[in-house]
Amino acid sequence: MANLPKGHPKLLNAWAFYDWANSVYSLVIASAVFPIFYEMIFSDAKKESINLFGQDIKATAMISFVTAFAFLIVAICSPILSGISDYLGNKKAFMRFFCYLGGLSCICLYWFDVDNLFWSYTAYFFGLIGFWSSLVFYNSYLPDIAFPEQQDRVSARGFSMGYFGSTLLLLINLGMVMFPDFFAIESSKEAMKISFVMVGVWWIGFSHITYYYLPKGNRNNVPLTKDFIFKGFHELNLVWKQLKQNLALKRYLYSYFVFIMAVQTVMLVATYFGATEVNWGSDDKTMGLIISILLIQLVAIGGAFITSRISEKYGNINTLMVLNGIWAVLCAFAYFVETPIQFYATAGFVGLVMGGIQSIARSTYSKLLPETEDTASFFSFYDVTEKVGIVIGMTIYGTIDLITGSMRNAIVFLGVFFVVGLILLTRVPRK
């Protein structure tokens, strides 16, 4: 393990490299190949719904509910894990554990099948748990390894490295899916299943570069008690009390809670939307959807850096307001998307603002933090805020999809959250 000082270029690059390792999950599993695979296996089985406790639940709504439940577990467990990791002084070990859990769960998705949905959804569920729980500890490292003036660019670098790495693997997976014979694979469906295994191996393998350079922390030489186990909840309460005295941070978190709920929900359901709502006609649906995801990733690479430069000139809050406005327009436009060309155009604009809003949101929060060494507690609060927002967003989305039978109505409703988020951002003090 290297022992580098705060702000050292190698340390900053190693931290950002975890995005290269784990972003293959968010692209291949959460956004691209798995949603296409999910729609394909239900279509091949001529099933549109799942019978659960005597009730028929639409397959797209079911995956939304499973996703929401996973985020609920992460939101509840994060404070407990934060408390225990602070006691042990080794949040890197927790980050590694959830990385392995997520990576192995991705490998288990190879056996995802409509005839064994309980275990299939279990693998999908723990993949989500592993990915998002590891990010709790990953994000909390940012103020530990970078000075305030470095954080915008380091945060953007992480997202951009993630886009590069995940796009590289997706291109390989795309070749496998489109030309299975060339890779000696029996079918496109089999190629998709192999891609899930590759995600797990990639994620676990490349993450070790990050682990080598990240600091470990200091262990507490006192017995482990329930006070440490539930320390995270106590610290969240303390953070909340401090927020009442920090008007800018409190108001920013209100707005963040609203708009990140919509951002993450749109990102999680975009491919399901494209697979079920777009009229692909004679076009190859699988090829079209993966091209759309690639377009989003490639545009997002530039979007993250462009947004960081704009924020340096016009300020983070003003930049986030503009991004929220663009997102609201995109959600409204999505209601009328019917053709592949319209879907591609929407995907391009989504990519432009997707990386930017996530990167600036994270660095804005880091900048607004008070002077403290307990960054893990504040970022735990940040992550819990995000996860609770996703639980609400995915639940609302799945419910509207289930009741109305259309994902279009659900996606438009998310636009309301961006408008509310924009309004709340206007209330954040600029100084």
Secondary structure, DSSP 4 states (H G I P E B T S, - for coil): -----TT-HHHHHHHHHHHHHHHHIIIIITTSHHHHHHHHHHHHTT--EEEETTEEEEHHHHHHHHHHHHHHHHHHHHHHHHHHHHHHT-HHHHHHHHHHHHHHHHHHGGG--GGGHHHHHHHHHHHHHHHHHHHHHHHHTHHHHS-HHHHHHHHHHHHHHHHHHHHHHHHHHHHHHH-TTTTT-S-HHHHHHHHHHHHHHHHHHHHHHHHHHS-------S---HHHHTHHHHHHHHHHHHHTT-HHHHHHHHHHHHHHHHHHHHHHHHHHHHHHHS--TTS-HHHHHHHHHHHHHHHHHHHHHHHHHHHHHH-HHHHHHHHHHHHHHHHHHHTT--SHHHHHHHHHHHHHHHHHHHHHHHHHHHHHS-S-S-HHHHHHHHHHHHHHHHHHHHHHHHHHHHHHS-HHHHHHHHHHHHHHHHHHHTTS---
